């Protein structure tokens, strides 16, 4: 019980950037902070290391993992490839009318979320939910169980989740800093849906790959910018 609670607490703190990338996590300090003994802390750190959130160096201990721009590119290349394949599969056959309706619903909701020139955090939360639905709808509509299962697993890889959090984070700045990017990404959604409905399989696949490539460039730029700040 204590192990599970300690693991969840430390994981949350890493995800929320309370323990920043590169910081040294020491057993005795964590034990004091969480009010438990060092034994559950040791197990928790071991679990988080296996999940890929921590690096371990013998004699030095555990450090919060710092993602490299290369890993961002790898993650989004993988996602683009998988979802591009889903687009190709769907556009290759007659689409169910319910799919078109579902995609149009997502597009309209996204348009509405990004409409104000002064974005609120709520607009971003709504956009993000719509984005999950849009991409999830496409993956599910492929009907390929291996693709669906692989993407479900991928979405829960902690390092990927952490990168995604950074992507949407406004870091104390105005949510408007995300507006040009989100509008550009949502414009892609319109064109991806159009290609699927018009049964242009190659175009749909290429647009989806480009959509995620663009996202990887955006995240990488933000990472290098925050390093130099
Ligand atoms: Zn998207």
Boltz pocket constraint, residues with backbone or C-beta under 6 A from the ligand:
constraints:
  - pocket:
      binder: B
      contacts: [[A, 131], [A, 135], [A, 185], [A, 189], [A, 211]]
      max_distance: 6.0
